Amino acid sequence: MPAPERIPPRSVTVADLLAKGELTVRGQIREASNAVLYCSVSYDGEEAHCVYKPVAGERPLWDFPDGTLAQREVAAYEVSEATGWALVPPTVLRDGPYGQGMCQLWIESEEEGAAPPLLALVEGEEPDDGWKAVGFAEVGEGRTALLVHADDERLRRLAVLDAVINNGDRKGGHLLSAAGGKLYGIDHGVTFNVDDKLRTLLWGWAGDPLPAEVLEVLARLEEALAESAPLATRLAELITAAETDAVRARVRELLRTGQHPQPSGQWPAIPWPPV
C-alpha cells in the first residue's frame, strides 16, 4: 500500500499573520498617549506578538483629522518598504477586538548595554568622533549638556525617511535596536501632514550632503509615487490626495537640494519630551 502523500506545511507570511490572525489582548502599554495594546496573533499554526492601536483609542489632535493615526502608521510602513530600507516593522490596518486599528509586529529590543548607544548627553560644546550634535539641553540646576546622536548610517536613513513622511515626533524612545544590528523606528501616527511638522532628535546631519545611495533611493521613491504607481495607489487608501502630493514635493525637494533638511524655524524642531 503506497504511503499517503505528504502535504507540505503552508507558508504564512508576516503580513497574513498580522492581517488575518486571531488577536488576543495580553496587556496595555500604559506610557503611551493613545491606546496601545500588547497582543498575540495566531493564524494557521503560526503565532507572534504584536502591537494593536485601535482607532477608537486615539486621542484627538488639533492638527490632524480625528481617526487617522492608524492609517498614517500603515502609510509610514508602506513608504519605508518602498525605500528598501525596512526601517518600520511590518504594519497592517485591520479589525480587532476594539474595532479597526493598526497592527504592527512586536520587535524585541536588545538588552540595555548589548547594543552601542544611539543618543547621549555629553559635556563640552563639540561632539566626539562618531557622534553628531543636535543641540544643548537643560539637565537641571542651571546646567546644560550637549545632546548628540550616533553618526550611524541606520540613523541617517531613518532621518531621511522622517523627512519624507514629515514625522512630527521622532523621539529617542521610538528607536528600537533589535538583534543582528537591525534598527527600527516606531510610532508614526503624527506623519504626512501637509504643513512642515518635522520634529526629531536626528538633526545631526542638517544641511549635510545626502549620500549617493540615499539619492538613488529617493529617485526610485519618486518613481514609485507617480500617479497610478503601486505606492501612490496604496497611499491614496490611507492618506489624503493633498498629503500624497506633499510627500511627492518633499521627495523632489530633497533631490533638488541634495541635502538633509534643516529646521524651518516655524515649528519646534525637537519633540517634547525627547524620549
Order of alpha helices (4+ residues) and beta strands (2+ residues): alpha-beta-beta-beta-alpha-beta-beta-beta-beta-beta-alpha-beta-beta-alpha-alpha-alpha
